[in-house]
Amino acid sequence: MGLGGGVGEAAAVSAAEEAGKEDGEGPGRGWRGKVRLSRVVAVVWVLGAAAFWAAQHCGFRRAAISKAEEGLVSMCEERARMLQDQFAVSVNHVHALAILVATFHYEKHPPALDQVTFAEYTARTSFERPLLSGVAYAQRVVHAYRESFERQQGWIIKTMRHEPSPVQDEYAPVIYSQETVSYIEGLDMMSGEEDRENILRSRASGKAVLTRPFRLMSDHLGVVLTFPVYLDDLTADAKEEDRVAATAGYLGGAFDVESLVENLLRQLAGNQELVVNVYDVTNNSNPLLMYGSEVPLGNPSPSHICMLDFGDPFRKHHMICRYRNKPHVPWSAITTPSGGFVICMLVGYIIYAAWSRYDNVKEDCRKMEELKKRAEAADVAKSQFLATVSHEIRTPMNGVLGMLDMLLDTDLKPTQRDYAQTAQFCGKALISLINEVLDRAKIEAGKLDLESVPFDLRSILDDIISLFSSKSREKGIELAVYVSERVPEILLGDPGRFRQIITNLVGNSIKFTERGHIFVQVHLADHSNLATEAKVEPVANGMNGHKNETTAVATSVSRNTLSGFEAADSRNNWENFKLLLSYEKNEMPYESVSDKVTLVVSVEDTGIGIPLDAQGKVFTPFMQADSSTSRTYGGTGIGLSISKCLVEIMGGQINFVSRPHVGSTFTFTAVLQRCDKSAVSDNEPVMLHPLPSSFKGLSALLVDRRPVRATVTKYHLQRLGITSEVVATIELALGALSGRNGHSLASTKLPCMLLIESDSWSSKMDVSLRSRLLEMKQNGQTPVLPKIILLSGCWHIKEIWSKGGVREEWKRCSRPPTNPIQV
């Protein structure tokens, strides 16, 4: 068989290899194809990112240039407007001088104006014409009046070359001039071709006209302004013939255009950034420079042209503005696209990494799925094996235990009985371990189903406490249970599993507790949450098996517990317990939207606690705090793991608070269903243990200085039908019995029992207490003496004195005794 299997495997491997060769190494070729594809995609992505960078850079660059052009247009328009305004002001002053000449030279007889007056006036008012280097007035003289004009002036009319003027139809000799241009006095302005042209244009239009730009004596470029002076006031629509006939002379002035533009630019911000040129473009083919430099700039830059209107309808001027330097590219045009490029590369890398990761994860998932199937199959096989083996072992073990029970019922020698009891104990321990392993196997296999039957929660707790009462008496620890009155009497659920959880927790507490108490409490979840609201502070112990975790801690640590020993969870103190009691007494409504009831069960002990480093593995199967735990206390470490699983199956959670050398408090929730007694049929097992009715109607007075323990005792007395009241000391009890010192019982019925806790009793009180009670009876304060019962620390009730000297002793556990106290 082995040889055949080996041959089959070899054949399968050979067939697989041949198939791989025939396919031409398909997986390898596919891998190379993926690599080639990834390279192509990477190159395309990088080129796309570079294109994105270039496009974004060009966009930012265009935006910067556009913004610079807008600024250039704004500054150029502003300079052109101001230049026109200042030129217009100068023209207006020349016009005013023309009016002055017409008024004082032609309208006054004799004329009130002469050369001296004109020169002095123009000199004093030159500040109004800062752009004019000088002004002069030339009178119109026709040829018929030339001789008389020359005799009147005392000089002859000369040309621009200072030669006698030849014969012409008319002349325009300068008769008045500012001192700065006094050298032109007597010169005929019509002897110059351009000046003659300007004179004819100005008198025909009635407006100021300009010459071409030329070099002034100051070596600045300038123009000559010519303005006509009329004898009569003419209308704006006067004809050219009328204007020529009414012309008396011509007022002219030399404009320093360079100074005008320089003064203007000096007044404005940003002058250093701009280059301004002013041109006379009357002849478009040959523009004449009026201001600026004709030397071209090194770097081409944006420019803007503004048209200038100096009032001359025959000549055209414009201003060209450009940046002195080429506008700089802003850093944002480099940094922002670069950042986008880096982001694109990072995104590409992330996509590539995610793609590669996806392939790897996909392959890992495939392998994990295979491993999962193998593990599930192995787990199912393990669970089936454990269930089968456990069942097969448990069957003969039950027979062994049965035979040992029968053997113990026979007459045996002490040594033989001891051997048989030891064998019985070991057999029961082995059966318990087998049951736990079987439960764990069922839980892991998902085969554990919960029952849903009605059961009495309080009866289950009574049985559990009774089960451990002998062990607690041996250790001298107090074992008690308290169930809130708001918890329904009958619930629907799985009583066996509920019992298993609490038995496990109480058993662990019994195992690891040597002094103090073990206290089991059951409350409704809503009331428990309200009562345990407290300030949240960090604690070193941790909760739920974790260190340095924040958990609810009361504002002050109190040792007012069941036994007086400090508890691990300080929320389980008298203050919170009193709040829970107040909710019960005030009958706080508990309206549930469903039939479900959520219980909070806590098991508190004052044992050795759990070490901090072991709290994280408390619920791990087969794990204990250390190796010495199993040697000292026994156990396998599987109980808490099973309890946690059962709690989760019941829809609840389990956690704990533990402090080394202080104790542990395990708390879990369980979701059960309400069940009315009327809905329970007689055939359904409820596991309800009826309490004895012999105690109903009795009353008792309890002496206990610990309020938690007194409340628990009062709870059990109430279950027996005994009404009770609590006082802290025996003195207060005697005062309540006698009604003195302002102390009185709430009930009018006198107590028939006086229950005294052992820590409130001393041996010297026996005689004194008896004397006090007899005295009270003789005085009529107490018609019937109550029976005095001492409650010892190991939870026994002893009747230590009564009227007839009767002594009884009965055990008090969580389910009260069935035999009535004889009164």
NORLIN-V919542 format. One record per helix or strand of 2 or more residues. SS is the DSSP state (alpha for helix, beta for strand). FROM is the first residue (numbers start at 1). LEN is the number of residues. Records with the same first field share a line. If there is no record, write none. Layout:
SS = FROM-LEN + FROM-LEN
This chain:
alpha = 2-21 + 26-81 + 115-10 + 126-4 + 143-11 + 179-6 + 189-3 + 193-13 + 240-7 + 257-11 + 271-3 + 284-3 + 332-77 + 414-32 + 457-19 + 495-18 + 525-7 + 574-12 + 612-6 + 627-7 + 639-11 + 677-3 + 707-13 + 730-9 + 758-3 + 765-14
beta = 132-11 + 170-8 + 187-2 + 209-2 + 214-2 + 221-10 + 247-10 + 274-7 + 288-4 + 303-6 + 317-7 + 453-4 + 478-6 + 490-4 + 517-8 + 536-3 + 550-3 + 596-10 + 654-6 + 663-12 + 699-5 + 723-5 + 753-5 + 787-5 + 796-6 + 809-3
